Amino acid sequence: MKRSTTMALALTVTTGLALTACGGEKPAPGSGSGSTADAFTPVKIGEGYTTKGGNINVLMSSDFQTLDPGNSNYVQTANVGQLYYRMLTMAKETAGQPPTIVPDLATDLGTPSADGLTWTYTLKKGLKFEDGTPITSKDIKYGVERTYARDVYTQAPQELNSALADDGYKGPYTGGDFKAIDTPDDSTVVFHLKQPFAEFPALVSRSNTAPVPQAKDSKLDYTAHPVSSGPYKIESYDRGRSMKLVRNEQWDPATDPNRPALPDTFTFTLSTAQATISQQLIADSDPTAITLDSNGGLQASDAAKLNEPKIKERTAAGLLGCTDVLDFNTETIKDPQVRKAIALSIDRNAIQLQYGGARFGKVAQSYINPAQRGYVEQHTDLDPAGKAKLDEAKKLLEGKDFPKTLVYGYADSNTRYKNVGTVLQQDLKALGIDVQLRPIPAANYYTVLASDQMPDIARSGWCGGADSGSVRTTIDPNVGPSVDGKTYGFSNIPRYYDPKISGEMYQLRGANGSSEELGKKWATLFDQAMQSYPLVPLVRTFTNSVVGSKVRNAQVGYFFGAIDLSIVGVER
């Protein structure tokens, strides 16, 4: 899943500044908990808090890309979305570890047929929308159907769709029945797959399966007030400024053991400068405040303050399953050797410093990491320590016709991303390449990258997709082929497509086997794809997120890359 441009994510090895987690006796409420054994050990704040009430104030530098579960491929929206919508299954976070897939609207993780080509789910009893209307299997099906209307929902998640049969379906607005899902009664949903998919229970944890009542579907306007199936509902939403969530009285906690729903309300301020967010959190000017912004909204100049005891005890932290990369537009930088030369010329240590240094993450060698199922060793000529290999890069360009000017696009919400461009300017100048910096409005960032306005180089991030513990759900969306296998896939920002390797990926989608067995095949193909350098891994983030002194149950989600809203509470 794409990380929002206001969220940081990242991957691999460094030395330098290290965060030491608090250890020893059980911490007092509000203090950090963790181990001192590893600089990247997760730190949680105020674990075990169960008291309901109060308000959490979420400080953000920009608005959500969308609140529509059918048009969202962003971890930030998924984080807040779990408060107002539910899915068939849910990715339950544990700081520092890949999430566990658990039942949500469904009674269990689903029942596959003997051939693995159908999965059947039964809904729990007593499920209702915020207006008291019962949630039925038809609402689940309709929620999935909407995501096929790609002319309307340009950012709809596609992992589930690519696994289902009926590739020709174009969404509910053009008519016709979606044959890949049956609803034999109000509580049963049956999915028909093109090929077996070992991680299918994870696919239905994506927002595709959030129920949407057809009568309330207002297409793109649905983002203003998606109908709640979760513990909270939207009371007010002033786009670009503020939002308030209040309790959904129709939500039955007996059906939902995953969301304690502790605060009475969540208020969101959606246009606070990141420098201001950092200052307010460090000063504890609002003891109920948190942020979903990247790296906890912290500015590099504030990093040293994390060592101060009174701030350290309010700092949740964790190593994420998320990686930042530089994507090369393979349609404009066509020669793999030229892409390799550019990749080798980049000083990734300098880029790591723009992320705040080693305290905020590890230099990455790959988009996938050894904690994921099916990982096999990856090979590139990138320096493991992140240093540039300028001499090798220059040799690769000898006799080559290569572009002398390239455009780097970055989200304008974060100075870190602009500073990455400054590093690129300095590095590529040595190759005789002029890098021009193009700011892109954060709210439209990934839409631009998916369009014909994609720059030559762009930064993006990924948190592991539907199942962040699986290599497949990172590899397939980011470099895999389209649903029909004929071109590059929807989330494939570099537009990577190789007839042989992409063709084998397309065939592998239909292979039988365990997640581990199939993952090794995916990882092997990814290793082959990376020999043409469609992207450059940058940083796997270790996020530090300072919270207000009254905030409890604060953990940094491995997948979300920010404070997990589903369990957070506030002392009154």
C-alpha positions as CSV (number, residue, x, y, z in Angstrom):
1,M,0.0,0.0,0.0
2,K,1.3,3.5,-0.9
3,R,2.2,5.6,2.0
4,S,0.7,9.0,2.0
5,T,3.1,11.8,1.1
6,T,2.8,13.0,4.7
7,M,3.8,9.7,6.1
8,A,7.3,8.3,6.3
9,L,8.1,4.6,5.8
10,A,11.4,2.8,5.0
11,L,14.6,-0.5,5.1
12,T,18.3,-2.0,6.1
13,V,21.8,-1.3,7.8
14,T,23.5,1.7,9.4
15,T,25.6,3.0,12.3
16,G,25.4,6.3,14.1
17,L,22.8,7.8,16.3
18,A,20.7,5.2,18.1
19,L,17.5,5.3,20.1
20,T,17.8,3.4,23.4
21,A,14.4,2.2,24.6
22,C,13.4,2.4,28.2
23,G,13.9,-0.8,30.2
24,G,13.9,-2.0,33.7
25,E,10.8,-1.9,35.9
26,K,7.3,-1.6,34.4
27,P,6.9,2.0,33.3
28,A,4.4,4.5,34.8
29,P,1.4,5.3,32.7
30,G,2.5,7.5,29.8
31,S,6.2,6.4,29.8
32,G,7.9,4.4,27.1
33,S,8.2,0.6,27.3
34,G,10.7,-1.5,25.4
35,S,14.1,-3.2,25.5
36,T,17.6,-1.7,25.4
37,A,18.9,-4.7,23.4
38,D,18.5,-3.1,20.0
39,A,18.5,0.5,18.8
40,F,15.4,-0.4,16.7
41,T,13.4,-2.2,19.3
42,P,9.8,-0.9,19.4
43,V,8.8,1.5,22.2
44,K,5.2,1.7,23.3
45,I,3.6,4.4,25.5
46,G,1.2,3.7,28.4
47,E,0.4,0.1,27.5
48,G,-2.6,-1.6,29.1
49,Y,-4.8,1.5,29.4
50,T,-8.5,0.6,29.1
51,T,-10.5,3.7,30.3
52,K,-12.9,5.2,27.9
53,G,-13.5,8.9,27.3
54,G,-11.8,12.1,26.2
55,N,-10.6,13.4,22.9
56,I,-7.5,12.7,20.8
57,N,-6.3,15.7,18.8
58,V,-4.5,14.5,15.6
59,L,-2.2,17.2,14.1
60,M,-1.6,16.9,10.4
61,S,0.2,19.0,7.8
62,S,-2.2,18.2,5.0
63,D,-5.6,16.6,4.3
64,F,-6.2,13.0,3.5
65,Q,-5.9,12.0,-0.1
66,T,-9.4,10.6,0.3
67,L,-11.7,9.2,2.9
68,D,-13.5,6.9,0.5
69,P,-12.5,3.3,1.2
70,G,-13.0,2.4,-2.4
71,N,-10.6,5.0,-3.7
72,S,-7.7,4.7,-1.2
73,N,-4.4,3.1,-1.6
74,Y,-2.7,4.9,1.2
75,V,-1.7,3.8,4.7
76,Q,-2.7,7.1,6.3
77,T,-6.3,6.7,5.1
78,A,-6.2,3.1,6.2
79,N,-5.1,4.2,9.7
80,V,-8.0,6.7,10.2
81,G,-10.3,4.5,8.1
82,Q,-10.3,1.7,10.6
83,L,-12.1,4.0,12.9
84,Y,-15.2,4.5,10.6
85,Y,-15.2,1.4,8.4
86,R,-14.6,-2.3,8.8
87,M,-13.5,-5.0,6.4
88,L,-14.1,-8.8,6.2
89,T,-10.7,-9.3,7.8
90,M,-8.3,-6.8,9.5
91,A,-4.6,-6.4,9.7
92,K,-4.0,-6.2,13.5
93,E,-0.9,-4.2,14.3
94,T,1.9,-5.1,16.7
95,A,4.8,-2.6,16.9
96,G,7.9,-3.9,15.2
97,Q,6.3,-6.9,13.7
98,P,4.2,-7.6,10.5
99,P,0.5,-7.4,11.3
100,T,-1.6,-10.4,12.0
101,I,-4.7,-11.0,9.8
102,V,-7.8,-11.5,12.1
103,P,-11.5,-11.7,11.4
104,D,-13.4,-8.4,11.3
105,L,-16.9,-8.3,9.8
106,A,-16.5,-12.0,9.0
107,T,-16.7,-14.8,11.5
108,D,-13.4,-16.3,10.5
109,L,-10.6,-16.0,8.0
110,G,-12.7,-17.7,5.3
111,T,-13.1,-21.1,3.9
112,P,-11.3,-22.0,0.6
113,S,-12.6,-24.7,-1.8
114,A,-10.4,-27.8,-2.3
115,D,-9.0,-26.3,-5.5
116,G,-8.4,-22.9,-3.9
117,L,-10.5,-21.1,-6.5
118,T,-13.3,-19.9,-4.2
119,W,-13.3,-18.4,-0.7
120,T,-16.5,-18.2,1.4
121,Y,-17.1,-15.7,4.2
122,T,-20.0,-15.5,6.7
123,L,-20.8,-12.2,8.3
124,K,-21.3,-11.8,12.0
125,K,-24.7,-11.1,13.3
126,G,-25.8,-7.7,14.5
127,L,-23.8,-5.6,12.1
128,K,-25.2,-2.2,11.3
129,F,-24.4,1.0,9.4
130,E,-24.5,4.3,11.3
131,D,-28.1,4.9,10.3
132,G,-29.1,1.5,11.8
133,T,-29.5,-0.3,8.5
134,P,-28.2,-3.9,8.7
135,I,-24.9,-4.6,6.9
136,T,-25.4,-7.4,4.4
137,S,-23.3,-9.4,2.0
138,K,-24.6,-7.2,-0.9
139,D,-23.0,-4.1,0.7
140,I,-19.7,-6.0,0.8
141,K,-20.1,-6.9,-2.9
142,Y,-21.0,-3.4,-3.9
143,G,-18.0,-2.0,-2.1
144,V,-15.8,-4.2,-4.2
145,E,-17.7,-3.5,-7.4
146,R,-17.1,0.3,-7.1
147,T,-13.3,-0.3,-7.2
148,Y,-13.6,-1.6,-10.7
149,A,-14.9,1.8,-12.0
150,R,-11.4,2.9,-12.7
151,D,-12.6,5.9,-14.7
152,V,-14.1,7.2,-11.4
153,Y,-11.8,5.8,-8.7
154,T,-8.2,6.3,-9.9
155,Q,-6.6,5.3,-6.7
156,A,-8.6,2.2,-5.8
157,P,-6.6,-0.7,-4.3
158,Q,-6.2,-3.4,-6.8
159,E,-4.6,-6.4,-5.1
160,L,-8.0,-8.1,-4.5
161,N,-9.3,-7.2,-7.9
162,S,-6.3,-8.7,-9.7
163,A,-6.9,-12.0,-7.9
164,L,-10.6,-12.2,-8.8
165,A,-12.2,-13.7,-11.9
166,D,-14.3,-11.6,-14.3
167,D,-11.5,-9.3,-15.6
168,G,-13.9,-7.7,-18.0
169,Y,-16.0,-6.1,-15.3
170,K,-16.1,-2.3,-15.4
171,G,-17.9,-1.4,-12.2
172,P,-21.5,-1.0,-11.2
173,Y,-22.2,2.2,-13.0
174,T,-22.2,0.7,-16.5
175,G,-24.5,-2.1,-15.5
176,G,-24.2,-5.9,-15.4
177,D,-23.6,-8.3,-12.6
178,F,-20.2,-8.9,-11.1
179,K,-19.7,-12.6,-11.6
180,A,-16.6,-12.9,-9.4
181,I,-18.7,-12.5,-6.2
182,D,-21.8,-14.3,-5.2
183,T,-24.1,-13.4,-2.3
184,P,-26.4,-16.4,-1.9
185,D,-28.0,-14.8,1.2
186,D,-27.5,-11.7,3.3
187,S,-24.7,-13.1,5.4
188,T,-22.7,-15.1,2.9
189,V,-20.0,-13.7,0.5
190,V,-18.4,-16.1,-2.0
191,F,-15.3,-14.9,-4.0
192,H,-14.3,-16.6,-7.3
193,L,-10.6,-16.4,-8.1
194,K,-8.8,-16.8,-11.4
195,Q,-6.1,-18.8,-9.6
196,P,-5.4,-19.9,-6.1
197,F,-4.0,-17.2,-3.8
198,A,-2.3,-18.3,-0.6
199,E,-2.7,-14.9,1.1
200,F,-6.3,-14.3,0.2
201,P,-7.5,-13.6,3.8
202,A,-5.1,-10.7,3.7
203,L,-6.5,-9.4,0.5
204,V,-10.0,-9.0,2.0
205,S,-8.4,-6.9,4.8
206,R,-8.0,-4.1,2.3
207,S,-10.6,-1.3,2.1
208,N,-12.2,-2.9,-1.0
209,T,-14.3,-5.0,1.3
210,A,-15.6,-2.1,3.5
211,P,-19.4,-2.2,3.0
212,V,-20.9,0.6,1.0
213,P,-24.7,1.0,0.8
214,Q,-25.6,1.4,-2.8
215,A,-28.3,4.0,-2.1
216,K,-25.8,6.2,-0.4
217,D,-23.1,6.0,-3.1
218,S,-22.4,9.5,-4.3
219,K,-19.3,8.5,-6.3
220,L,-16.4,11.0,-5.8
221,D,-18.5,12.9,-3.3
222,Y,-18.7,9.9,-1.1
223,T,-15.3,11.0,0.4
224,A,-17.1,13.8,2.2
225,H,-19.1,11.4,4.3
226,P,-18.5,7.7,3.9
227,V,-21.2,5.7,5.8
228,S,-19.7,4.3,8.9
229,S,-19.6,0.6,9.8
230,G,-17.0,1.1,12.5
231,P,-16.9,2.5,16.1
232,Y,-16.8,6.2,14.9
233,K,-18.6,8.3,12.4
234,I,-17.8,11.6,10.7
235,E,-19.6,14.5,12.5
236,S,-18.0,17.2,10.5
237,Y,-15.4,17.5,7.7
238,D,-14.1,20.8,6.4
239,R,-11.8,19.7,3.7
240,G,-8.2,20.9,4.1
241,R,-8.9,22.3,7.6
242,S,-10.5,20.0,10.1
243,M,-12.5,16.8,10.8
244,K,-14.2,15.4,13.8
245,L,-15.2,11.8,14.5
246,V,-17.7,10.9,17.2
247,R,-19.0,7.6,18.4
248,N,-21.2,5.5,16.1
249,E,-24.1,4.4,18.4
250,Q,-24.9,1.6,16.0
251,W,-21.5,-0.1,16.4
252,D,-21.7,-3.2,18.6
253,P,-18.4,-3.8,20.5
254,A,-19.5,-7.5,21.0
255,T,-18.8,-8.0,17.2
256,D,-15.5,-6.1,17.3
257,P,-12.7,-7.4,19.7
258,N,-10.1,-5.6,17.6
259,R,-11.0,-1.9,18.3
260,P,-11.4,-0.9,22.0
261,A,-12.7,2.5,20.8
262,L,-11.4,4.3,23.9
263,P,-11.7,8.1,23.1
264,D,-15.1,9.6,22.8
265,T,-13.9,11.8,19.9
266,F,-11.1,12.3,17.5
267,T,-10.4,15.8,16.1
268,F,-8.1,16.4,13.2
269,T,-6.4,19.6,12.2
270,L,-5.4,19.3,8.6
271,S,-3.2,22.2,7.8
272,T,-0.6,22.6,10.5
273,A,2.9,23.2,9.3
274,Q,5.2,20.2,10.2
275,A,7.6,22.5,12.0
276,T,4.7,23.6,14.2
277,I,3.6,20.0,14.8
278,S,7.1,19.1,15.9
279,Q,7.3,22.1,18.2
280,Q,3.9,21.5,19.8
281,L,4.5,17.8,20.4
282,I,7.9,18.3,21.9
283,A,6.7,21.2,24.1
284,D,3.6,19.1,25.2
285,S,1.5,22.2,24.5
286,D,-1.5,19.9,23.9
287,P,-1.2,16.8,26.2
288,T,-3.9,15.0,24.0
289,A,-2.1,15.5,20.7
290,I,-0.5,13.0,18.3
291,T,0.3,13.1,14.6
292,L,0.1,10.8,11.6
293,D,2.8,12.8,9.7
294,S,6.0,11.1,8.5
295,N,8.6,10.5,11.2
296,G,6.1,11.8,13.8
297,G,6.3,15.2,12.2
298,L,9.7,15.7,13.7
299,Q,12.1,18.0,12.0
300,A,15.8,17.0,11.7
301,S,16.7,20.0,14.0
302,D,14.6,18.5,16.7
303,A,16.2,15.0,16.7
304,A,18.6,15.7,19.6
305,K,15.7,16.7,21.8
306,L,14.5,13.0,21.8
307,N,17.3,12.3,24.2
308,E,15.8,14.5,26.9
309,P,14.2,12.2,29.5
310,K,10.8,14.0,29.6
311,I,10.5,13.8,25.9
312,K,11.9,10.3,25.6
313,E,9.3,9.0,27.9
314,R,6.6,10.3,25.5
315,T,8.2,8.9,22.3
316,A,6.6,5.9,20.8
317,A,8.9,4.2,18.2
318,G,9.2,1.3,15.9
319,L,10.9,-0.1,12.8
320,L,8.4,-0.2,10.0
321,G,7.8,-2.7,7.2
322,C,7.9,0.3,4.9
323,T,10.5,1.4,2.4
324,D,11.2,4.7,0.6
325,V,12.5,4.4,-2.9
326,L,13.4,6.6,-5.9
327,D,11.4,5.4,-8.9
328,F,12.9,5.9,-12.4
329,N,10.4,6.5,-15.2
330,T,11.4,3.6,-17.5
331,E,9.5,5.2,-20.3
332,T,11.7,8.3,-20.3
333,I,14.9,6.7,-18.9
334,K,14.8,3.7,-21.2
335,D,18.3,2.3,-21.1
336,P,18.8,0.0,-18.0
337,Q,22.5,0.8,-18.0
338,V,21.8,4.5,-17.8
339,R,19.4,3.8,-14.9
340,K,22.1,1.7,-13.2
341,A,24.6,4.5,-13.6
342,I,22.2,7.0,-12.1
343,A,21.5,4.6,-9.2
344,L,25.2,4.1,-8.5
345,S,25.9,7.8,-8.5
346,I,23.5,8.5,-5.7
347,D,24.8,9.1,-2.2
348,R,22.2,7.4,-0.2
349,N,24.0,8.3,3.1
350,A,23.3,11.9,2.2
351,I,19.7,11.1,1.6
352,Q,19.5,9.2,4.9
353,L,20.6,12.4,6.6
354,Q,17.7,14.2,5.0
355,Y,15.5,11.7,6.8
356,G,17.1,12.6,10.1
357,G,20.0,10.2,10.2
358,A,20.4,6.7,11.5
359,R,18.0,7.4,14.3
360,F,15.2,7.6,11.8
361,G,16.0,4.5,9.7
362,K,18.3,2.2,7.9
363,V,19.8,2.5,4.5
364,A,17.9,0.0,2.3
365,Q,19.3,-2.5,-0.1
366,S,15.9,-3.8,-1.4
367,Y,12.2,-3.1,-1.4
368,I,11.7,-6.3,0.5
369,N,13.3,-7.4,3.8
370,P,14.3,-10.6,5.5
371,A,11.4,-10.4,7.9
372,Q,9.0,-11.1,5.1
373,R,7.9,-14.7,4.1
374,G,9.7,-16.0,1.1
375,Y,12.6,-13.6,1.2
376,V,15.7,-14.7,-0.7
377,E,19.0,-12.7,-0.9
378,Q,18.8,-9.8,-3.3
379,H,21.7,-8.6,-5.5
380,T,22.5,-5.2,-6.8
381,D,25.7,-3.3,-7.2
382,L,24.6,-0.6,-4.8
383,D,27.0,-0.1,-2.0
384,P,25.5,-1.6,1.2
385,A,26.8,1.3,3.3
386,G,25.0,3.7,1.0
387,K,28.0,5.4,-0.6
388,A,28.1,6.5,-4.2
389,K,30.1,4.6,-6.8
390,L,30.8,7.5,-9.1
391,D,33.7,6.0,-11.0
392,E,31.6,2.9,-11.9
393,A,28.7,5.1,-12.9
394,K,30.8,7.2,-15.3
395,K,32.1,4.1,-17.0
396,L,28.6,2.8,-17.6
397,L,27.8,6.0,-19.4
398,E,30.8,6.0,-21.7
399,G,29.6,6.0,-25.3
400,K,25.9,6.2,-24.2
401,D,23.3,8.6,-25.4
402,F,21.7,9.6,-22.1
403,P,19.4,12.5,-21.1
404,K,21.2,15.6,-20.0
405,T,18.3,16.9,-18.1
406,L,16.0,15.0,-15.7
407,V,13.0,16.1,-13.6
408,Y,12.6,15.0,-10.0
409,G,9.1,15.4,-8.7
410,Y,8.4,15.7,-4.9
411,A,5.4,16.2,-2.6
412,D,5.4,19.8,-1.5
413,S,4.2,19.0,2.0
414,N,7.6,18.0,3.3
415,T,11.0,19.8,3.0
416,R,12.7,16.4,3.4
417,Y,11.5,15.4,-0.1
418,K,12.7,18.6,-1.6
419,N,16.1,18.2,0.1
420,V,16.4,14.7,-1.5
421,G,16.1,16.4,-4.8
422,T,19.0,18.7,-3.8
423,V,21.1,15.7,-3.1
424,L,20.2,14.3,-6.5
425,Q,21.2,17.6,-8.2
426,Q,24.6,17.4,-6.6
427,D,25.2,13.7,-7.4
428,L,24.0,13.7,-11.0
429,K,25.8,16.9,-11.8
430,A,29.0,14.7,-11.7
431,L,27.5,12.6,-14.5
432,G,26.7,15.7,-16.6
433,I,23.0,15.5,-15.8
434,D,21.0,18.5,-14.7
435,V,18.2,17.7,-12.3
436,Q,15.3,20.0,-12.2
437,L,13.0,20.0,-9.1
438,R,9.3,20.0,-9.6
439,P,7.0,20.4,-6.5
440,I,3.7,18.4,-6.7
441,P,0.7,19.2,-4.4
442,A,0.7,16.5,-1.7
443,A,-3.0,15.9,-2.1
444,N,-2.5,14.9,-5.8
445,Y,0.9,13.4,-5.6
446,Y,0.3,9.7,-6.4
447,T,-2.4,10.7,-8.9
448,V,0.3,12.6,-10.8
449,L,2.7,9.7,-10.6
450,A,0.1,7.4,-12.1
451,S,-0.6,9.9,-15.0
452,D,1.3,11.0,-18.1
453,Q,2.7,13.8,-15.9
454,M,5.0,11.3,-14.1
455,P,8.4,13.0,-13.8
456,D,11.7,11.2,-14.7
457,I,12.4,10.5,-11.1
458,A,10.1,10.5,-8.1
459,R,10.1,9.4,-4.5
460,S,7.5,6.9,-3.2
461,G,7.0,4.5,-0.4
462,W,5.4,1.2,0.3
463,C,4.3,-0.5,3.5
464,G,3.9,-4.1,2.3
465,G,0.4,-4.1,0.8
466,A,-2.4,-6.3,1.9
467,D,0.0,-8.7,3.8
468,S,3.1,-6.8,4.8
469,G,4.6,-10.1,6.0
470,S,4.7,-11.5,2.5
471,V,7.1,-10.5,-0.2
472,R,4.5,-11.0,-2.9
473,T,2.3,-8.1,-1.7
474,T,5.3,-5.8,-2.1
475,I,6.7,-7.1,-5.3
476,D,3.6,-7.6,-7.4
477,P,2.0,-4.1,-6.9
478,N,5.3,-2.2,-7.3
479,V,6.9,-3.9,-10.3
480,G,4.3,-6.5,-11.4
481,P,2.2,-6.5,-14.6
482,S,-1.3,-5.3,-15.2
483,V,-4.3,-7.5,-14.4
484,D,-4.2,-9.0,-17.9
485,G,-0.4,-9.2,-17.9
486,K,0.0,-7.2,-21.0
487,T,1.6,-4.0,-19.5
488,Y,2.7,-2.6,-16.2
489,G,0.5,-2.7,-13.2
490,F,-1.5,0.0,-11.5
491,S,0.8,0.8,-8.6
492,N,3.9,0.2,-10.7
493,I,5.2,3.7,-10.6
494,P,8.4,3.1,-12.6
495,R,6.3,1.5,-15.3
496,Y,8.5,-1.5,-15.3
497,Y,7.6,-4.2,-17.8
498,D,9.9,-6.9,-19.2
499,P,8.1,-9.4,-21.5
500,K,10.0,-12.4,-19.9
501,I,10.2,-11.4,-16.2
502,S,6.8,-9.7,-16.1
503,G,5.3,-12.7,-18.0
504,E,6.7,-15.1,-15.4
505,M,5.2,-12.9,-12.6
506,Y,1.8,-13.0,-14.4
507,Q,2.0,-16.8,-14.5
508,L,3.2,-17.0,-10.9
509,R,0.0,-15.3,-9.8
510,G,-1.8,-18.5,-10.6
511,A,0.7,-21.0,-9.0
512,N,-0.2,-23.3,-6.2
513,G,1.8,-23.5,-3.0
514,S,2.3,-21.9,0.4
515,S,3.0,-18.3,1.0
516,E,6.7,-19.1,1.8
517,E,7.2,-21.3,-1.3
518,L,5.6,-18.9,-3.7
519,G,7.3,-15.9,-2.0
520,K,10.7,-17.4,-2.8
521,K,9.8,-17.4,-6.5
522,W,8.5,-13.9,-6.4
523,A,11.7,-12.7,-4.6
524,T,13.8,-14.5,-7.3
525,L,12.0,-12.7,-10.1
526,F,12.2,-9.4,-8.2
527,D,16.0,-9.9,-7.9
528,Q,16.1,-10.4,-11.7
529,A,13.9,-7.3,-12.3
530,M,16.2,-5.2,-10.1
531,Q,19.2,-5.9,-12.4
532,S,17.7,-3.3,-14.7
533,Y,17.3,-0.7,-11.9
534,P,13.7,0.5,-12.2
535,L,14.0,1.9,-8.7
536,V,16.6,2.6,-6.0
537,P,15.9,1.6,-2.4
538,L,16.6,4.5,0.0
539,V,15.6,4.1,3.6
540,R,13.6,1.7,5.8
541,T,12.2,4.0,8.5
542,F,12.4,3.8,12.2
543,T,9.7,6.2,13.2
544,N,9.9,8.2,16.4
545,S,6.5,9.8,17.3
546,V,6.2,12.1,20.3
547,V,2.8,12.1,21.8
548,G,1.0,14.3,24.4
549,S,1.6,13.4,28.0
550,K,-2.0,12.2,28.4
551,V,-2.0,9.9,25.5
552,R,-2.0,6.1,26.2
553,N,-1.6,2.9,24.3
554,A,0.5,4.6,21.7
555,Q,2.4,2.3,19.4
556,V,3.9,2.9,15.9
557,G,2.3,0.5,13.5
558,Y,4.6,-1.6,11.4
559,F,2.3,-1.1,8.5
560,F,0.8,2.3,9.2
561,G,4.1,4.0,10.0
562,A,2.4,6.2,12.6
563,I,0.4,5.9,15.8
564,D,-2.1,3.1,15.5
565,L,-5.5,5.0,16.0
566,S,-7.5,1.8,16.6
567,I,-6.1,1.2,20.1
568,V,-5.0,4.7,21.3
569,G,-6.5,6.2,24.5
570,V,-6.3,9.4,26.5
571,E,-6.1,9.9,30.3
572,R,-8.8,12.4,31.4
